[in-house]
């Protein structure tokens, strides 16, 4: 029997308000050709992928399409200062409108965060997640998967 991951894996893609993704891209089309465009291409890929399910009850994973690095300065650099606020807002929206985040505390959810601030959203890599830990209403961020190009040495387990 062949091992067919496409037949088994199911990913639900949240339909978030445009302010989290499409509106940001519309504001600055450079995001499509920027070195951090992975979040846009992952979103587009999953929307047409055979692993996508429209039924969240059968999903193994939940993709949250928030373009955290698409807000660029005039020099083409990402503005990471807005990213944690945008991420927090998206998670609050998801957790208050759908039951899926709350049942696993976000452990089966993932974001694509291609900039080097990645999962920690903090310039001091030795203090991962410290930005979020300071917000008592936001502890579930610790279980969420962040796909990024950089890791950190002392992961929380």
N, C-alpha and C positions, 0 to 999 in steps of 0.2 A: 504494500500500500504506500502510495506517495504521501509525503508530508507536505500538505498544502496550507501554508499559513494564511493565505488570502481567504480560504474557506472557513477559517476559524477565527481570525482576528477581526474585531468589530470596533470601529472608532466613531464616536458621535462628535460632530462639530457643532458647537454652540452657535446659534444665530444671535450675535450681540448687536446692540445699536451701532450704527456707522461711526460714531465718535471714537470707538475703540480700534478701528481698522480702516475701513474704506474712506472715511472722511479725512483721516490723516494722510493717506496715500494721495487722495485728490488734492490736498493742500500742497504737497510736495512730491511730484512725480519722480524726483531723483531717487526716491526709495527703491524703485524698481531696478535701478542699475547700481545701487550703493553696495558696498562690500558687506553690509549687514542685511541684505534683502532676503535672507533665509526665512524669516518669519512670514513674509508675503508668499514666497514660493511654497512653503509647507502648507499654508492655508489653501492656496489654489490647488495644490496636489491632492490634499485630503478631500476637497469638495468634489473632485471627479474620480477619486480612487475607489477600487472595488472593495476596499476594507471599510469604507464609510457606511454607516447605518443611519437611517432616519429615525430609528426606534431606540431611544436612549435606554430603554429597559433591557435591551440585548447587548449593549456596549460593554466592551472590556476596558476601553480607555475613552477619555473625554478631552477633546482638544479645545482650548480656550484661545481664540484668535485675537490677541491683543498685540498691536504693533508697537512695542516698547521702544524700539530704536529708530523708528521712522520719523520722529520729530527732530528735524535737522536744523543746525545753525546755518547761517549764510555761508560758512566755510565747509559745510557738508559733514559736520561732526554731530553725533547724536547728543540730545539733551537728556541725560539720565536723571535729572532732578525731578522731572514730571513722571517718570516711569513707575516708581513705587506707588504714587497716588493713583495713577491709572490702573495699575494691577490691583490695588486694594479695592477700588471702585468696582472693577469687573467681578472680583470674587464676591463682594457683597451683593452685587446684582444676581449672580448665579446662585449663591447660597440662599437667597431669599425668594427666588422664583422657581427653582427646580430642586428636587430632593436629593439629587445625585452627589453633590458636593458634600452635603451633611452626613450622608450614610458612611462615608469613608474618610471624612475630614480632608478631602482633596487628594487622597493618596492615589487615586486612579485618574487624576487630571494632569494634563501637561501643558506647558507653555513653551514657545520657542523664544529664547532671549539671546540673540547672537552677539551682542556686544560683550566686552570683557567684564562688565559689571554683572553679567549673567545672573546666576541664582542669588547672589548675595546683595545686589543692588547697593554695594558699599565699596568705596575705593580701598578699604583696608581688607584685603583678602583674608587676613588672619582672624577677622571677626565676621564670619559668614552669618547672614540672616539678622545681624544685629539691628538693622533698621526696623525690621518687622517685629522683633521681640519687644521693642519699646512700645508697641501698640497692643494693649491687653485684649482688644476685640479681634485680633488678627493672628492668633497662635497657629491656626491650621495651615498657614503657609509653609510650615516646617515639613509637612508630609508631601507637598506637591512636587511634581517632577518638572525641572527646568532644563530644557535642552539648550546647551550653549557650548561654545568652542573652548571654554576654559573651565577647569575644575578648581577645587581647593583642597588643600592637604588635610585639614582636620574636619572631616565630614561629621555631621550630627548623626548618631545612630539610635 
